[in-house]
């Protein structure tokens, strides 16, 4: 198909808009992360507790952040420790059971294994929005947490 006569003008306008008001990187990352939701059959585990929301004075400034997600028949507890530009996630699947755990963020993924006591650790997870997917041997569908910013 032949190029439309107004296409060069539209291309120039896109370039000007990108220079004058670029889309923030966090918005692009969040949009890409939202599109990675491909496990329609997964059970959703919602965030039910976040220590960063505790009243002032209850939590030390440098304390690890604690998150709790609850889904059908499972609880996922995660401790987040800042390690410079990255984070270390240490977690527990309850009830205790071995499981595969996938941690996803906008531009990457890491797979770790929860041991017989349901414990897992992931290092070098970049700061930003993440989601966990837990696959227990006795479950028909994986359990996926809501996205959370770490």
trRosetta pair geometry for C-beta under 8 A, 3 or more apart (Angstrom, degrees):
i j d omega theta_ij theta_ji phi_ij phi_ji
3 7 5.0 -102 -178 38 95 150
3 8 7.9 59 156 -37 131 82
4 7 4.6 119 62 -35 82 100
6 9 5.1 -56 -166 43 65 117
6 10 6.0 68 137 -25 84 101
7 10 5.6 -54 -144 37 34 111
7 11 6.3 36 157 -21 67 104
8 11 5.7 -53 -147 35 32 113
8 12 6.4 32 154 -18 65 105
9 12 5.7 -56 -150 37 32 111
9 13 6.3 32 152 -19 65 106
10 13 5.6 -54 -146 38 33 112
10 14 6.4 38 153 -22 65 102
11 14 5.7 -51 -150 32 31 113
11 15 6.6 32 151 -19 63 104
12 15 5.7 -53 -151 35 34 113
12 16 6.4 33 152 -19 66 105
13 16 5.7 -52 -145 36 34 111
13 17 6.2 33 155 -18 66 106
14 17 5.8 -56 -146 39 29 110
14 18 6.2 31 155 -21 65 107
15 18 5.7 -55 -147 35 29 112
15 19 6.5 24 156 -14 64 107
16 19 5.9 -59 -150 39 30 107
16 20 6.0 18 158 -11 68 115
17 20 5.9 -61 -135 45 28 104
17 21 6.1 -44 -173 50 66 91
18 21 7.9 -86 -122 66 12 50
18 22 5.5 42 -172 -100 59 78
18 23 7.9 -40 -126 -1 74 80
19 22 7.2 18 -103 -55 12 93
23 27 5.4 -112 174 78 92 126
23 28 5.7 103 119 -54 118 97
24 27 4.6 93 66 1 86 104
24 28 7.3 -157 96 -4 47 84
25 28 5.6 -55 -150 37 37 111
25 29 6.2 37 153 -19 69 107
26 29 5.6 -53 -145 39 32 113
26 30 6.2 32 155 -19 65 107
26 128 7.3 -162 -125 -133 84 100
27 30 5.8 -53 -145 38 29 110
27 31 6.3 31 154 -20 63 106
28 31 5.8 -56 -149 35 29 111
28 32 6.4 27 155 -16 64 106
28 106 7.9 86 112 -168 68 142
29 32 5.9 -56 -149 38 30 109
29 33 6.2 30 153 -20 65 109
29 105 7.8 -15 -177 163 114 84
29 106 3.5 -46 -164 -104 87 168
29 107 7.0 -63 -127 -28 96 92
29 128 6.1 -65 144 -169 151 138
29 129 6.8 153 128 31 107 109
30 33 5.6 -54 -145 37 31 113
30 34 6.4 36 155 -24 64 104
30 106 7.0 -56 -56 -89 28 121
30 129 5.9 87 -101 3 78 155
30 147 7.9 110 -140 154 84 157
31 34 5.8 -52 -150 31 30 112
31 35 6.8 26 153 -16 62 106
32 35 5.9 -61 -155 36 33 110
32 36 6.9 39 149 -31 64 102
32 106 5.0 81 77 -159 114 88
32 107 7.3 38 106 -69 149 63
33 36 5.8 -50 -156 19 37 115
33 104 7.2 141 -142 133 91 104
33 105 6.8 -49 -102 -176 121 38
33 106 4.5 -70 -54 -91 101 69
33 129 5.4 -171 57 97 178 127
33 131 7.3 143 -178 -6 111 116
33 147 6.4 99 138 -118 131 140
34 37 6.5 -32 -178 -6 44 111
34 147 7.8 -59 -83 -36 69 155
36 104 6.2 -164 119 172 148 144
37 144 7.9 118 -134 153 89 159
39 42 3.7 47 129 -24 116 121
39 133 6.9 117 2 -126 163 133
39 141 7.8 134 171 -171 108 97
39 142 6.1 -45 -172 57 152 117
39 144 5.9 148 76 -46 133 142
41 141 4.8 -136 137 -121 92 125
42 133 6.9 -69 -133 -134 147 102
42 141 5.4 180 -113 164 36 108
42 142 4.8 -31 -120 75 101 84
42 143 6.7 142 -175 -116 92 15
42 144 4.2 47 144 -8 144 115
43 71 5.1 115 129 174 108 126
43 72 4.9 -92 -166 29 145 112
43 74 7.9 115 95 31 135 120
43 139 7.9 -102 11 -168 127 130
43 141 5.5 122 -20 97 86 117
43 142 7.3 -155 29 102 77 39
43 143 4.8 -32 73 -108 100 71
43 144 7.1 156 74 20 44 71
44 71 6.2 -170 104 -118 33 110
44 143 7.7 141 -111 -161 4 67
44 144 6.0 -36 -108 72 54 84
44 145 7.8 90 -165 -133 61 17
44 146 6.8 53 -173 -61 103 77
45 69 4.0 71 138 151 112 112
45 70 6.0 -178 -158 87 85 16
45 71 3.2 -73 -88 -42 80 112
45 74 6.5 -67 -93 90 128 103
45 75 7.9 145 -151 -126 126 32
45 76 5.8 66 146 15 161 117
45 132 7.9 -37 61 76 130 99
45 134 7.7 30 -10 21 147 119
45 143 5.1 56 -34 167 115 107
45 144 6.7 -177 18 84 86 30
45 145 4.7 -44 75 -96 102 62
45 146 7.2 -126 88 -10 56 71
46 69 6.5 169 82 -153 23 77
46 70 6.3 -25 59 60 75 73
46 71 7.2 134 7 -79 61 69
46 145 7.8 146 -89 -153 12 64
46 146 5.5 38 -126 -20 52 124
47 50 6.2 19 173 -50 121 108
47 67 6.3 -56 -135 -165 100 105
47 68 7.4 109 -157 78 56 50
47 69 5.6 -43 -90 -97 47 77
47 145 7.1 69 -61 -173 77 102
47 146 5.4 -89 -14 54 93 120
47 148 5.9 113 -75 -80 141 125
48 68 5.2 -56 66 101 91 98
48 69 6.7 132 8 -126 86 24
48 70 4.8 19 -16 5 140 111
49 66 7.2 -20 121 117 106 93
49 67 6.9 157 89 -158 68 37
49 68 3.9 27 45 36 105 113
50 53 4.8 70 85 3 98 109
50 65 7.3 -5 -169 -178 77 103
50 66 7.6 168 -149 88 33 56
50 67 5.5 5 -105 -109 72 76
50 68 7.9 -135 -58 27 46 69
50 148 7.6 -172 -101 -149 127 133
51 54 5.3 -14 -166 -18 57 119
51 59 5.7 129 166 -103 100 143
51 63 7.4 -94 139 112 140 120
51 64 8.0 62 64 105 151 59
51 65 5.5 -175 61 -153 106 55
51 66 4.2 68 -19 43 128 86
51 67 7.5 -102 6 -60 83 46
52 59 7.6 -123 -105 88 34 170
52 65 5.3 -3 -47 -131 102 114
54 58 4.5 -111 152 80 121 130
54 59 4.8 113 69 -26 133 119
55 58 5.2 84 68 -9 76 123
59 63 5.3 -124 -177 49 86 140
60 63 4.1 111 61 -35 90 106
64 79 4.8 24 146 -176 139 99
64 80 6.2 158 -174 70 86 43
64 81 4.8 -43 -113 -80 104 80
65 79 7.3 146 77 -161 48 50
65 80 4.3 -19 63 59 101 104
65 81 7.9 -173 24 -70 73 36
65 150 7.2 -176 71 -139 144 84
66 77 7.2 -11 -169 -171 93 91
66 78 7.3 157 -155 84 48 50
66 79 5.6 -19 -101 -103 73 69
66 80 7.7 -165 -73 18 27 77
67 77 7.3 162 86 -156 55 46
67 78 4.6 -9 59 60 101 99
67 79 8.0 -172 22 -77 72 25
67 80 6.8 42 -6 -14 109 112
67 148 6.4 104 -130 136 154 171
68 75 6.5 -14 -168 -173 95 103
68 76 7.4 153 -157 80 47 51
68 77 5.3 -12 -105 -105 77 74
68 78 7.8 -177 -77 22 34 70
69 75 7.0 157 82 -160 54 52
69 76 4.4 -6 57 57 105 100
69 77 7.9 -159 26 -71 68 33
69 78 7.5 30 -3 -2 102 109
69 132 7.3 -172 19 53 158 119
69 145 4.5 -68 -121 -119 164 108
69 146 7.2 -178 -125 22 116 80
70 74 7.6 166 -153 93 47 54
70 75 5.3 -16 -104 -108 73 79
70 76 7.9 -163 -73 23 31 69
71 74 5.0 -5 65 63 95 95
71 75 7.7 176 27 -83 65 35
71 76 7.5 25 7 -5 106 103
71 143 4.6 157 78 -154 159 121
71 145 7.8 -116 -43 -90 122 58
72 143 7.4 -155 48 -107 77 113
73 95 8.0 -47 169 8 79 100
74 93 6.6 -29 -161 -167 108 89
74 94 7.0 136 -162 78 56 53
74 95 7.5 -94 -112 18 62 63
74 134 6.7 -170 163 88 154 144
74 136 7.3 -169 -95 -16 137 139
74 139 8.0 -15 -45 -79 137 140
74 143 5.2 -107 63 -52 148 172
75 93 7.7 146 79 -163 53 43
75 94 4.2 -18 62 66 100 106
76 91 6.2 -2 -177 -172 86 127
76 92 7.5 163 -155 80 45 50
76 93 5.9 -15 -106 -106 75 64
76 94 7.6 -169 -75 24 29 77
76 132 6.2 -169 159 91 157 144
76 134 6.1 -161 -86 -36 131 145
76 143 7.3 176 -36 112 125 127
76 145 6.3 -98 65 -72 145 119
77 91 6.1 159 86 -154 53 71
77 92 4.6 -4 57 54 104 97
77 94 6.7 40 -7 -7 105 116
78 89 5.6 -21 -164 -163 110 100
78 90 7.3 143 -157 75 57 40
78 91 4.4 -21 -100 -96 71 102
78 132 7.1 -176 -68 -33 143 152
79 89 7.2 148 74 -156 51 47
79 90 4.7 -15 57 62 104 94
79 91 7.1 -170 18 -77 67 49
80 87 5.3 -13 -165 -174 95 128
80 88 7.4 151 -154 75 46 49
80 89 5.7 -13 -100 -101 72 72
80 150 5.1 -135 -149 -149 154 119
81 87 6.6 144 71 -161 44 71
81 88 4.7 -14 59 56 101 99
81 90 7.5 27 -2 2 109 105
82 87 6.1 -44 -105 -104 43 77
82 127 7.7 21 -124 -83 90 115
83 86 5.1 -28 74 80 98 84
83 87 6.3 148 20 -114 87 21
83 88 5.4 70 -24 -22 129 97
83 123 7.3 -6 32 -156 162 88
83 124 7.7 -71 79 -80 134 46
85 126 6.8 -18 142 -136 88 76
85 127 6.2 -107 -177 2 55 110
86 123 7.3 58 136 169 132 64
86 124 4.8 -33 -171 -140 157 42
86 125 6.0 126 -171 59 90 38
86 126 5.7 -59 -111 -94 74 41
86 127 6.9 -141 -113 -29 23 74
87 125 4.8 -46 65 73 88 95
87 126 7.4 30 13 129 88 7
87 127 6.1 111 -30 -80 107 64
87 150 5.2 -40 -31 137 172 125
88 121 6.9 -6 -179 -168 95 95
88 122 7.2 174 -156 88 51 50
88 123 5.0 -9 -112 -112 88 70
88 124 7.9 31 -85 -19 68 38
88 125 7.3 144 -93 21 21 97
89 103 6.5 146 47 -102 154 154
89 120 8.0 1 114 109 93 91
89 121 6.9 163 89 -153 56 46
89 122 4.6 4 55 54 102 96
89 125 5.7 18 -11 10 111 149
89 130 7.9 -137 -64 124 149 164
89 150 7.7 -38 -78 -145 108 167
90 119 7.5 -8 -176 -167 84 91
90 120 7.4 177 -153 92 45 48
90 121 4.9 -7 -106 -105 75 85
91 101 7.0 158 67 -141 139 165
91 114 7.4 -68 93 -100 99 109
91 119 7.1 160 89 -152 50 48
91 120 5.0 -10 60 60 95 90
91 121 7.5 175 19 -79 68 40
91 132 7.5 113 -87 -125 170 161
92 96 7.6 -44 -174 -97 92 82
92 114 7.9 113 -138 -143 31 120
92 117 7.8 -47 -136 132 93 85
92 118 5.3 63 -167 115 64 105
92 119 5.6 -17 -100 -96 72 64
92 120 7.8 -180 -75 21 29 72
93 96 6.8 115 86 -122 75 38
93 97 6.2 -73 106 51 122 75
93 99 5.1 51 -9 18 171 143
93 101 7.6 -153 -53 -73 121 118
93 114 5.0 26 4 -164 123 168
93 118 3.7 -131 58 -161 78 107
93 119 8.0 -133 16 -53 75 24
93 120 7.4 47 -20 -4 99 110
93 134 5.9 145 -109 -150 126 142
93 136 7.1 169 164 -77 149 112
94 118 6.4 120 -66 139 46 165
95 118 7.4 -164 130 -62 36 149
96 116 7.4 42 156 142 107 52
96 117 5.0 -41 -157 -163 130 45
96 118 3.9 -126 -135 -10 62 120
97 114 7.5 55 92 106 54 125
97 116 7.8 -42 -153 -159 27 43
97 118 5.7 47 36 -79 42 97
97 136 5.3 47 104 -141 134 118
97 137 7.3 -133 164 28 119 90
97 138 7.1 -77 -166 17 157 114
98 113 7.1 -6 -167 177 92 96
98 114 5.9 165 -153 92 41 80
98 115 6.4 -53 -106 169 82 21
98 116 5.5 -21 -58 -91 95 45
98 118 7.5 -122 -73 -79 24 49
98 136 7.6 130 88 -137 50 72
98 137 6.8 30 80 -13 94 115
99 113 7.4 167 85 -160 42 56
99 114 4.2 15 51 41 85 124
99 118 6.8 33 10 -129 111 69
99 120 7.7 -78 73 -44 93 132
99 134 5.2 8 160 -170 143 90
99 135 6.0 154 -169 74 85 46
99 136 4.5 -44 -102 -86 106 67
99 137 7.5 -134 -98 -15 59 69
100 111 6.6 -16 -173 -165 100 103
100 112 7.9 152 -162 83 54 39
100 113 6.1 -36 -108 -108 56 68
100 114 7.5 -123 -58 14 10 85
100 134 7.4 152 80 -157 52 43
100 135 4.3 -8 57 57 100 107
101 111 7.3 148 82 -157 49 53
101 112 5.1 -22 68 69 101 85
101 113 7.0 165 20 -103 85 15
101 114 5.5 86 -26 -35 116 97
101 120 4.9 103 23 142 149 176
101 122 7.5 -125 107 -43 119 121
101 132 6.1 -21 -167 -165 97 105
101 133 7.1 152 -157 77 47 52
101 134 5.5 -9 -104 -103 77 70
101 135 7.7 -161 -71 23 35 72
102 109 6.1 -7 -175 -171 100 109
102 110 7.4 164 -154 83 55 40
102 111 5.2 -23 -101 -101 76 75
102 132 7.1 147 78 -159 51 52
102 133 4.3 -7 56 55 101 105
102 135 7.7 42 -6 -8 100 107
103 109 6.9 159 82 -155 51 57
103 110 5.1 -7 56 57 100 88
103 111 8.0 -174 19 -81 69 28
103 112 7.2 20 -6 8 106 106
103 122 5.2 -168 5 78 149 178
103 125 5.9 -54 132 -111 144 132
103 130 5.8 -7 -175 -170 93 121
103 131 7.6 160 -154 79 50 40
103 132 5.6 -21 -100 -101 69 74
104 108 7.6 -177 -150 100 51 44
104 109 4.9 -14 -105 -104 71 90
104 130 6.6 149 78 -156 47 65
104 131 5.0 -17 60 59 100 90
104 132 7.8 179 18 -85 75 25
104 133 7.0 43 -11 -9 111 107
105 108 5.6 7 59 58 93 78
105 109 7.4 -175 26 -77 62 46
105 125 6.8 141 -31 -170 135 88
105 126 5.9 -173 110 58 167 97
105 128 5.6 92 -161 84 122 113
105 129 6.4 142 -141 85 78 58
105 130 4.9 -38 -81 -96 88 76
105 131 7.9 161 -78 17 44 68
106 128 6.3 -65 3 138 113 143
106 129 6.5 76 -41 61 95 98
107 126 7.9 6 53 39 101 149
108 126 7.3 96 40 12 128 117
110 122 5.3 130 100 -151 134 123
110 124 7.8 129 -71 79 156 89
110 125 6.7 -113 20 -89 137 89
112 120 4.9 123 117 -171 122 115
112 121 6.7 -147 -167 70 155 39
112 122 4.9 -131 -27 -75 144 92
113 120 6.6 -169 96 -112 27 107
114 118 5.0 -5 168 -157 126 38
114 119 6.1 147 -155 63 77 23
114 120 4.2 -68 -88 -47 70 109
114 134 7.5 17 -12 -139 140 101
115 118 7.2 -52 67 14 60 16
115 119 5.2 -10 35 55 102 84
115 120 7.3 170 -4 -72 70 61
122 125 5.5 58 122 -46 112 118
125 130 6.4 23 173 -93 129 149
125 150 7.2 17 115 83 119 145
127 150 6.1 -132 -138 100 58 72
128 149 6.6 -69 179 -140 28 76
128 150 7.0 -5 55 52 30 73
129 147 5.0 12 -175 179 112 112
129 148 7.0 157 -145 79 66 23
129 149 5.2 -40 -85 -90 66 67
129 150 7.8 132 -109 12 19 73
130 147 7.1 156 76 -150 24 67
130 148 6.4 -31 62 64 74 74
130 149 7.9 123 14 -114 71 23
130 150 5.6 -10 14 6 119 121
131 144 6.4 17 166 -177 116 92
131 145 5.5 -173 -158 73 68 85
131 146 7.1 -109 -119 133 98 18
131 147 5.0 -51 -67 -93 103 64
131 148 7.5 128 -86 15 55 71
132 144 7.3 174 91 -150 49 48
132 145 4.5 42 47 11 85 123
133 142 5.1 23 -178 156 96 139
133 143 7.3 159 -156 81 50 45
133 144 4.9 -12 -104 -103 80 80
133 145 7.7 -126 -67 11 41 75
134 142 6.2 158 75 -167 42 85
134 143 4.7 -14 58 60 100 97
134 144 7.8 -170 20 -75 67 35
135 139 6.9 -143 -158 64 48 119
135 142 4.5 -44 -84 -104 78 101
135 143 8.0 -176 -73 22 37 67
136 139 4.5 83 63 -3 92 111
136 143 7.7 22 -1 3 101 109
139 142 6.9 107 109 -94 133 29
139 143 7.0 -78 -163 -28 167 92
145 148 7.0 -43 138 -6 122 110
